[in-house]
Every structure is written in structure tokens, then in C-alpha cells.
Amino acid sequence: MEPTVSGLAGMTRLGLTLRAAERAAGRRISWVHASELRDPTPFLQGGELLLTTGIALPENTAGQAEYVDRLAAAGLAGLGFGIELGYDRIPAPVLDATERAGLPLLEVPHRTPFIEISKAVSQAIAEQARADTVRGEAARQALTKAALNCNDLGGVVGELAGLLNAWAVLLDSAGRVLSARPGHAAERVAGLAGDLDRLRAMRMPASAGVGGHAEDSVAVQSLGGGNGPLGFLVIGRACSLSATDHHIMHVASSLLTVALTQTRAVATAGGRLRSAALRLLINGQRVGLDVFGELGARFPGEPVRVFVSADPGTDAGLPDDTVFGELDGQLVVIARQHSEVRRLASGAGGSVGVSEPVGLAELGTGLRQARMALRDGLRRGAATTEFTELGVGLLEHVGQPDVAERAHALLRPLFEHDRVRRGELLASLRVWLDHHGQWDPAASKLGVHRHTLRHRMTKVGELVGRSLESPDVRGELWLALRLHDNVDC
């Protein structure tokens, strides 16, 4: 059963009868709420099925109509009215008002407890969630195969149109049609220039619903990132997209972004896909795993290390459980074992930078660490440099008593603040710097909201009299903390 009013009415064991607004009975029910309040709307969020016996219902026609109008304005999915308790039948003014307001009305017989309706809807919501998960995963696999097996972008566009039972159009960055399924769908995107301009002004990628289409509900997704979109994906159909539909559209957008970001620097089609898929993984988009899987590569078990070589042509002989690709003229490899490091070093005849162990969600951090290690290795002429090695020599040179005293003086206002107010500025600063100034992962590590962490860092800046926006200031604070740790040890 679908968690809708019509779905409930179709469950014969409940004995419910749809008495009004059948045209709107396909609305999705978010939850069931029972209330005998004359005005329950302050406690509703929209999308609920409200159950009542009408005990508090006004006796006059105008009052009953106002009651229904309030519920309709609150965005209810429907109203269930229990009879043979307060009322032997649903009052005529309620029937008329729900029909007029387009609020589906279910008649609930005395033999059907409200709790049975709640159980039925709860079970239907759980079943729908499981079905949506299965559908989303199947769609992701189908779209990935379409991306790999087709020579043009039309394969993904056509697959998406079929999955969503919609028309789909892919536009380039200027708004010109690159592919449309079915073909006549290209005519549907005329007049979208203003909407595309609005998306161009947003941070990429961005999506928006489009108004002004009398027949269809239309959604537009920008593709790419950086300074501007690489293109736009437009979807339209008679009914609006569900949350799962939007997820499927996002998967298609990611795959189309892969195709649009292919560059001349990569020699083969497989190389282009690897590089684009690797960039998706670095940016936290798991669809890159599917692309590597179709290419015969297996993502190694976590934790992994990120290796970077300045020579992009040293990837020969890497095993299947190694993910690699070229990014910005460098070979980037994700693997677990150090044997890959030795193989890269011997093949490159130069330097390889190695990150600390990281998880899938931290690949961006791993890439930055490996590149920092590579720069240090190139400077020293070292074959392999691990990120954990960086900074050790520097601390040995600056850890003199006078320098340590300066470091302590810089941190002294923070020590005093934490001592007097039992604050956590020092600990928060340390975690924030360890996470390279990234608010969300640092806040998660501390177990606080990112706004709380921002407030703490603002306070740190005020106390030390410097702006944490400056990389020099952040570097000095990090060094001061390290020196303080060394002195304490």
C-alpha cells in the first residue's frame, strides 16, 4: 500500500470510505495525528492525516466550515472522521467544506480504532522507504552502465527519462540543446533563459524548480562547479518529483558532469573516466565508485592512503584494488599498501607524496596531505615523503627557550580564558587547525555545532588580537601549540 489517502481507502480490513475530494486522494501521508482540539494547526507540520471524532467541532455551519478551512490551509494530506461516537454521520457542512477545499475526507467506522490506521500508515511509510532505497540503487547502476556503454551523452539522458517517466534535456553552458529524450522535448526548454541565469548566480551545483509551465512540473540542475556551470539538466513531467526522483536526477547529473569535465590532457576514454570519477570521489560523491567498478577497479578497504606523483605516466602495473587517475597533471593513487609507493617511486624516478590513513569521506584531506608531502620531497630530492614527516625538522630548529616563551605568550590569553571561564578555546583551536580550518569535520570531532565552533574561533581571534583568516596567523598558532606540547612533554 502506498502511504496515501487513496491507499488507506483501498484497505478493506479498515473499512474506510472516501467521502470528499477524491481528486486529491493521491497525496502522500507523512504521519497520522489524532486530535480533538478545535484548532490543532499549531501542532501540525503539513502532510499529516488528522483523525478526529468531532467532539470539539463547532455546532454551527460557519464554525464547521472554518475548522475545515484551517486544516486545509495547514497542508494536511487528509482528514479522518470517526462516526458513531460524537456524530452518527459526518456533518453535511464538513462534507461540503472538505470537497470545496480539496481536502480528502475519510469516514472511519466505529469498529476501526484510530491506532489501526496509524499502524497501517507507519508500515506503509517503512515499506515505501525500503522500496525507494532499492529503486535508487537500481537507478544508479543503470545510469552508470548507460554512461559507460554509450558513445554520447544521450544514453544517460534517455535512461534518466525512462527511469523518471519524464522528458529530459541536456543543455550546454550557454543553454543550447546537447541531447533531448524524446526528441521533441527540446521544444519544452524554450524560455528558460531567465531560470538558467538564476542558477548561474548560485554556487555550483545548484537546482531549482521552474515556474510558468502549465502542463508540467519542471526541475533544472546545473552541472559542474568552480567558476560556472558546464551545462544544465532539465527534467519535466505532469507530476512533481519525489525525494527519490531528485536523488536519481542527482546521480545522472554527477555522471553527466563526469562526461562534461573530460579534458584533452587525458589520452584515452578510460583515462578520462578515471580522472573524472576520481575527482568525484575527492569531492565526496560516491557515484565515482560505480564508474571505477565498471572499469574493473575495486576500491580498497578503508582506511586508505593517497599517493601523488608528479609524473602522470607511472601508473603501469598497479593492481585492481587500486584507484588511480590524473588530476592537474599529477598521478593520484588511492591504495592501502606501501608496495604501491615503492612501485610508483621506482617508475617515476622522482618523488612521491603519501598521506596519512584516511577514510572515503576524507579523501580530499588525503589529497592535500599527499601534495604537501610531494612538494617537500621534490625540494629535498627524496623518493618518498610521508605527510607525517612534515614539520619535524622545523620544530627541532625553533624549539629554543626564547621561541617557546614567545609561543606561550601568544597562547597565554587562551590559557587564562579557559582557566577562568572553564572554556574550551585551546582544544577547539587545536582540532580546527588539525582539520585545516574545515568547520563541519572539526565541529563533528568536538561534538558541537559548527556555529558554536565559529563563535569560539572568533573569540580566539579577539583574544590573540589577530585574524584567523590569515594563513600566517593560523600557521603561527599551530606552531605555538606544537611547541607548547613539546615543552609539556
C-alpha positions as MATLAB code, in Angstrom:
seq = 'MEPTVSGLAGMTRLGLTLRAAERAAGRRISWVHASELRDPTPFLQGGELLLTTGIALPENTAGQAEYVDRLAAAGLAGLGFGIELGYDRIPAPVLDATERAGLPLLEVPHRTPFIEISKAVSQAIAEQARADTVRGEAARQALTKAALNCNDLGGVVGELAGLLNAWAVLLDSAGRVLSARPGHAAERVAGLAGDLDRLRAMRMPASAGVGGHAEDSVAVQSLGGGNGPLGFLVIGRACSLSATDHHIMHVASSLLTVALTQTRAVATAGGRLRSAALRLLINGQRVGLDVFGELGARFPGEPVRVFVSADPGTDAGLPDDTVFGELDGQLVVIARQHSEVRRLASGAGGSVGVSEPVGLAELGTGLRQARMALRDGLRRGAATTEFTELGVGLLEHVGQPDVAERAHALLRPLFEHDRVRRGELLASLRVWLDHHGQWDPAASKLGVHRHTLRHRMTKVGELVGRSLESPDVRGELWLALRLHDNVDC';
ca = [
       0.000    0.000    0.000;
       1.179    3.493   -0.788;
       1.083    5.881    2.192;
      -1.725    7.938    0.617;
      -5.369    8.634    1.423;
      -6.497    6.561   -1.548;
      -4.191    3.750   -0.440;
      -5.825    3.703    3.001;
      -9.294    3.730    1.478;
      -8.331    0.659   -0.532;
      -7.508   -1.401    2.580;
     -10.758   -3.310    3.038;
      -9.909   -4.503    6.555;
     -10.018   -0.910    7.803;
     -13.462   -0.252    6.331;
     -12.680    3.388    5.474;
     -14.809    5.295    2.969;
     -13.537    8.245    0.929;
     -16.332   10.810    1.206;
     -14.881   14.008   -0.312;
     -12.109   15.443   -2.533;
     -11.294   12.179   -4.285;
      -9.278   14.208   -6.810;
      -6.664   14.937   -4.122;
      -6.593   11.482   -2.527;
      -3.194   10.674   -4.039;
      -1.373   12.938   -1.598;
       1.452   11.295    0.342;
       0.762   10.960    4.086;
       3.757   11.951    6.205;
       2.258   10.811    9.534;
      -1.007   10.228   11.413;
      -2.121   12.561   14.187;
      -5.259   12.302   16.318;
      -6.652   15.463   17.889;
      -9.933   16.692   19.339;
      -8.774   20.298   19.551;
     -10.902   22.904   17.846;
      -7.709   24.272   16.262;
      -4.904   21.675   16.096;
      -2.965   23.522   13.385;
      -0.236   24.901   15.720;
       0.814   21.281   16.294;
       0.852   20.209   12.636;
       3.682   20.364   10.108;
       1.780   19.568    6.919;
       1.248   16.274    5.150;
      -0.448   14.553    8.100;
      -3.681   12.572    8.164;
      -5.657   14.105   11.039;
      -8.061   11.797   12.887;
     -10.953   13.186   14.944;
     -14.366   12.213   16.299;
     -15.567   15.815   16.079;
     -16.077   16.220   19.840;
     -14.814   19.818   19.726;
     -16.389   20.595   16.351;
     -18.471   23.799   16.374;
     -22.198   23.129   16.120;
     -22.957   25.821   13.549;
     -22.304   25.568    9.817;
     -19.928   28.535    9.670;
     -17.805   27.209   12.517;
     -17.501   23.775   10.925;
     -16.504   25.307    7.588;
     -13.860   27.449    9.301;
     -12.499   24.324   11.044;
     -12.042   22.584    7.696;
     -10.523   25.660    6.063;
      -7.898   25.901    8.813;
      -6.924   22.270    8.302;
      -6.703   22.678    4.536;
      -4.531   25.773    4.928;
      -2.185   23.786    7.200;
      -1.413   21.461    4.283;
      -2.956   18.263    5.601;
      -2.928   15.184    3.410;
      -6.419   14.302    4.604;
      -8.986   14.242    7.403;
     -10.324   11.053    9.012;
     -13.682   11.492   10.774;
     -14.747    8.801   13.259;
     -18.517    8.280   13.350;
     -20.898    6.675   15.856;
     -19.196    8.466   18.734;
     -19.766   12.206   18.773;
     -21.677   12.069   15.460;
     -23.680    9.259   13.874;
     -22.613   10.523   10.465;
     -20.266   13.171    9.122;
     -21.986   16.575    9.275;
     -23.040   17.921    5.885;
     -21.144   21.235    6.359;
     -17.926   19.242    6.875;
     -18.590   17.216    3.724;
     -19.244   20.359    1.707;
     -16.258   22.262    3.122;
     -13.737   19.448    2.527;
     -14.931   18.983   -1.048;
     -14.700   22.708   -1.662;
     -11.225   22.963   -0.061;
      -9.881   19.879   -1.842;
      -9.166   18.151    1.487;
      -9.670   14.362    1.191;
     -12.151   13.128    3.815;
     -12.222    9.556    5.128;
     -15.171    8.193    7.087;
     -13.911    5.958    9.900;
     -16.426    3.393   11.246;
     -16.759    2.764   14.975;
     -15.213   -0.710   14.628;
     -11.893    0.702   13.367;
      -9.617    2.041   16.142;
      -7.519    5.048   15.210;
      -4.420    3.103   16.273;
      -5.007    0.609   13.440;
      -4.916    3.451   10.935;
      -1.692    4.750   12.486;
      -0.111    1.285   12.265;
      -1.148    0.888    8.637;
       0.343    4.227    7.642;
       3.545    3.623    9.630;
       4.030    0.255    7.924;
       3.316    1.774    4.513;
       5.863    4.550    5.100;
       8.515    1.990    6.095;
       7.770   -0.169    3.050;
       7.906    2.869    0.786;
      11.273    3.887    2.253;
      12.689    0.423    1.559;
      11.288    0.463   -1.971;
      12.757    3.915   -2.589;
      16.188    2.706   -1.447;
      16.086   -0.297   -3.780;
      14.835    1.850   -6.644;
      17.520    4.471   -6.101;
      20.324    1.899   -6.088;
      19.000    0.165   -9.221;
      18.731    3.521  -10.971;
      22.299    4.421  -10.038;
      23.602    1.189  -11.532;
      21.520    1.606  -14.704;
      22.688    5.192  -15.215;
      26.319    4.253  -14.638;
      26.106    1.466  -17.223;
      24.482    3.867  -19.678;
      27.324    6.333  -19.141;
      29.974    3.689  -19.799;
      28.301    1.862  -22.683;
      27.199    4.820  -24.807;
      29.387    6.919  -27.058;
      27.471   10.118  -26.380;
      25.610   11.824  -23.578;
      22.238   10.771  -24.940;
      22.489    7.362  -23.271;
      22.352    8.839  -19.779;
      19.666   11.353  -20.762;
      17.489    8.632  -22.291;
      17.954    6.281  -19.336;
      17.011    9.067  -16.926;
      13.879    9.927  -18.903;
      12.791    6.294  -18.741;
      13.527    5.915  -15.036;
      11.523    9.013  -14.110;
       8.803    8.591  -16.746;
       9.613   12.130  -17.819;
      11.167   14.117  -20.625;
      14.805   15.101  -20.194;
      17.018   17.659  -21.910;
      20.756   18.285  -21.522;
      21.914   21.839  -22.247;
      25.417   23.220  -22.602;
      26.650   26.151  -20.523;
      25.109   28.618  -22.985;
      21.704   26.931  -22.843;
      21.933   25.155  -26.212;
      20.427   21.667  -26.502;
      23.008   18.860  -26.476;
      20.585   15.958  -26.121;
      16.833   15.518  -25.654;
      14.705   12.440  -24.900;
      12.274   12.165  -26.517;
      13.463   14.342  -29.369;
      10.554   16.789  -29.248;
      11.410   17.572  -25.608;
      13.896   20.135  -26.943;
      10.910   22.403  -27.577;
       9.972   22.304  -23.883;
      13.026   24.258  -22.732;
      12.343   27.394  -24.741;
      12.071   30.386  -22.450;
      14.333   29.060  -19.687;
      16.993   31.746  -20.137;
      15.983   33.641  -17.010;
      15.969   30.486  -14.890;
      19.395   29.469  -16.192;
      20.786   32.904  -15.337;
      19.451   32.492  -11.813;
      21.251   29.149  -11.463;
      24.472   30.602  -12.870;
      24.489   33.082   -9.997;
      24.278   30.260   -7.423;
      27.065   28.147   -6.025;
      27.596   25.103   -8.224;
      25.988   22.648   -8.467;
      22.529   24.117   -7.877;
      18.961   23.089   -8.613;
      15.638   24.869   -8.829;
      12.016   24.306   -9.683;
      10.831   26.268  -12.698;
       7.501   28.056  -12.840;
       5.434   29.116  -15.803;
       4.900   25.603  -17.249;
       1.169   24.990  -17.190;
       1.346   21.317  -18.186;
       4.472   20.036  -16.451;
       6.413   20.270  -13.237;
       9.949   21.192  -14.324;
      13.244   20.923  -12.412;
      16.639   22.221  -13.542;
      20.042   21.101  -12.224;
      23.289   22.887  -13.030;
      26.260   20.653  -13.807;
      29.848   21.133  -12.693;
      31.395   23.551  -10.273;
      34.114   26.119   -9.944;
      33.580   29.427  -11.683;
      30.495   28.444  -13.641;
      28.289   25.597  -14.854;
      29.376   23.196  -17.563;
      25.763   22.649  -18.546;
      22.222   22.093  -17.295;
      19.953   19.072  -16.926;
      16.221   19.745  -17.303;
      13.506   17.270  -16.273;
       9.756   17.654  -16.726;
       6.610   15.605  -16.217;
       2.989   16.025  -15.199;
       3.523   15.234  -11.504;
       6.207   16.682   -9.265;
       9.411   14.789   -8.487;
       9.663   12.836   -5.244;
      12.722   12.835   -2.998;
      13.875    9.595   -4.644;
      13.327   11.101   -8.091;
      15.531   14.047   -7.126;
      18.203   11.611   -5.898;
      18.128    9.766   -9.234;
      18.368   13.076  -11.079;
      21.379   13.996   -8.932;
      23.113   10.716   -9.846;
      22.546   11.434  -13.539;
      23.857   14.966  -13.017;
      27.050   13.620  -11.457;
      27.618   11.228  -14.351;
      26.947   13.925  -16.922;
      29.377   16.161  -15.052;
      31.955   13.382  -15.410;
      31.467   13.429  -19.169;
      31.469   17.214  -19.473;
      34.663   17.603  -17.459;
      36.720   15.285  -19.644;
      39.833   17.118  -20.766;
      42.297   16.818  -23.631;
      45.101   16.096  -21.166;
      43.932   12.504  -20.696;
      44.834   10.193  -23.558;
      42.104    7.543  -23.521;
      38.394    7.364  -22.776;
      39.149    5.121  -19.802;
      41.617    7.672  -18.528;
      39.058   10.455  -18.869;
      36.515    8.465  -16.900;
      39.059    7.555  -14.207;
      40.141   11.149  -13.736;
      36.595   12.496  -13.617;
      35.449    9.684  -11.308;
      38.463   10.288   -9.056;
      37.560   13.962   -8.850;
      34.025   12.970   -7.839;
      35.418   10.759   -5.056;
      37.716   13.528   -3.840;
      34.675   15.824   -3.709;
      32.708   13.289   -1.657;
      30.422   11.929   -4.412;
      30.138    8.135   -4.142;
      28.955    7.683   -7.742;
      32.655    7.675   -8.636;
      32.865    4.201   -7.051;
      30.403    2.870   -9.635;
      32.475    4.231  -12.507;
      35.638    2.592  -11.189;
      33.712   -0.651  -10.680;
      32.609   -0.688  -14.320;
      36.231   -0.093  -15.321;
      37.265   -3.226  -13.416;
      38.841   -1.447  -10.446;
      37.985   -2.230   -6.832;
      38.123    0.443   -4.166;
      40.467   -0.798   -1.423;
      39.120   -1.314    2.068;
      39.335    1.646    4.418;
      41.489    3.196    5.732;
      43.488    4.100    2.639;
      46.387    6.351    1.760;
      46.552    8.856   -1.066;
      49.766    8.842   -3.138;
      50.704   11.647   -5.532;
      53.441   11.518   -8.161;
      54.496   14.463  -10.298;
      54.773   12.074  -13.268;
      51.272   11.074  -14.509;
      52.712    8.308  -16.691;
      53.771    5.934  -13.898;
      50.542    4.001  -13.362;
      51.502    0.808  -15.217;
      51.133   -2.422  -13.276;
      49.005   -1.121  -10.420;
      46.696   -3.857   -9.035;
      42.904   -3.941   -9.410;
      42.256   -2.853   -5.823;
      43.973    0.453   -6.568;
      42.052    3.533   -7.662;
      44.072    5.979   -9.718;
      43.778    8.809  -12.206;
      45.379   12.023  -13.377;
      44.461   15.255  -11.613;
      46.036   18.564  -12.580;
      48.992   16.897  -14.279;
      49.763   14.592  -11.354;
      49.145   10.875  -10.891;
      46.895   10.319   -7.867;
      46.629    6.795   -6.450;
      44.399    5.527   -3.644;
      45.628    2.277   -2.083;
      46.261    0.543    1.225;
      49.744   -0.958    0.899;
      53.132    0.742    0.730;
      54.164   -1.561   -2.104;
      52.320    0.837   -4.394;
      54.544    3.634   -3.095;
      57.707    1.725   -3.966;
      56.378    0.845   -7.405;
      55.496    4.465   -8.104;
      58.839    5.718   -6.831;
      60.834    3.290   -8.972;
      58.759    4.101  -12.029;
      58.723    7.838  -11.577;
      62.420    8.261  -10.903;
      61.436   11.179   -8.710;
      59.286   11.880   -5.672;
      56.038   10.503   -4.304;
      53.979   12.145   -1.562;
      51.962    9.983    0.831;
      49.032   10.985    3.046;
      48.068    9.736    6.463;
      45.465    6.907    6.577;
      42.059    8.386    5.695;
      38.515    7.171    5.095;
      36.425    7.531    1.957;
      34.847   10.736    3.250;
      38.296   12.249    3.912;
      39.906   11.741    0.502;
      40.047   15.495   -0.090;
      42.120   15.873    3.069;
      44.312   12.959    1.994;
      44.959   14.556   -1.398;
      46.031   17.834    0.207;
      48.361   15.980    2.582;
      49.957   13.941   -0.208;
      50.549   17.048   -2.312;
      52.178   18.831    0.622;
      54.434   15.816    1.155;
      55.275   15.711   -2.562;
      56.320   19.366   -2.573;
      58.593   18.741    0.399;
      60.054   15.621   -1.239;
      60.732   17.427   -4.521;
      62.548   20.157   -2.606;
      64.722   17.619   -0.763;
      65.095   15.180   -3.649;
      63.537   12.365   -1.599;
      61.945    9.391   -3.367;
      59.115    9.006   -0.844;
      57.827   11.554    1.649;
      55.012   10.879    4.093;
      52.844   13.677    5.414;
      53.603   12.626    8.977;
      57.249   13.580    8.390;
      56.467   17.220    7.649;
      57.335   19.801   10.243;
      59.628   17.623   12.402;
      62.839   19.373   11.342;
      61.239   22.795   11.695;
      60.256   22.140   15.282;
      63.774   20.973   16.113;
      65.162   24.309   14.927;
      62.636   26.629   16.537;
      62.158   24.817   19.847;
      64.582   27.101   21.744;
      63.604   28.596   25.129;
      63.073   32.143   23.819;
      60.951   30.938   20.906;
      58.943   28.658   23.181;
      58.336   31.622   25.506;
      57.010   33.675   22.599;
      54.715   30.813   21.685;
      53.458   30.628   25.263;
      52.884   34.401   25.274;
      50.781   34.104   22.126;
      48.638   31.406   23.722;
      48.536   32.945   27.215;
      45.180   34.778   26.696;
      43.617   31.470   25.706;
      45.050   29.690   28.759;
      43.654   32.428   31.021;
      40.254   32.374   29.348;
      39.916   28.601   29.654;
      41.147   28.614   33.262;
      38.801   31.373   34.471;
      35.743   30.502   32.423;
      36.261   26.771   32.103;
      36.225   27.223   28.368;
      37.461   25.020   25.559;
      39.144   27.528   23.270;
      42.543   25.779   23.174;
      41.074   22.361   22.477;
      38.743   23.789   19.848;
      41.578   25.696   18.169;
      43.740   22.573   18.060;
      41.007   20.450   16.446;
      40.064   23.218   13.995;
      43.693   23.596   12.866;
      44.103   19.811   12.653;
      41.140   19.799   10.248;
      42.678   22.574    8.123;
      40.034   25.124    9.103;
      37.139   22.981    7.851;
      34.155   23.764   10.041;
      31.942   20.696    9.696;
      34.506   17.919   10.331;
      36.120   19.895   13.155;
      32.756   20.579   14.800;
      31.848   16.904   14.444;
      35.118   15.883   16.116;
      34.394   18.239   19.022;
      30.749   17.205   19.249;
      29.451   20.771   18.838;
      27.507   22.670   16.199;
      29.601   24.431   13.557;
      28.139   27.791   14.637;
      29.426   27.135   18.162;
      32.871   26.414   16.730;
      32.743   29.599   14.632;
      31.900   31.584   17.758;
      34.858   30.030   19.597;
      37.281   30.824   16.775;
      36.013   34.402   16.658;
      36.762   34.614   20.387;
      40.255   33.186   19.795;
      40.930   35.886   17.218;
      39.768   38.584   19.619;
      41.942   37.296   22.468;
      45.147   36.927   20.450;
      44.450   40.159   18.577;
      44.846   38.628   15.129;
      42.637   37.486   12.276;
      42.347   33.737   11.810;
      41.552   34.412    8.153;
      45.303   34.837    7.626;
      47.175   31.604    6.812;
      50.246   33.095    8.513;
      48.326   33.552   11.752;
      46.938   30.024   11.572;
      50.460   28.729   10.955;
      51.839   30.619   13.951;
      49.085   29.312   16.198;
      49.638   25.745   15.020;
      53.386   26.073   15.628;
      52.773   27.610   19.048;
      50.572   24.680   20.014;
      53.199   22.188   18.850;
      55.934   23.987   20.779;
      53.730   24.079   23.851;
      53.147   20.330   23.530;
      56.895   19.707   23.260;
      57.619   21.795   26.351;
      54.925   19.968   28.329;
      56.416   16.632   27.304;
];
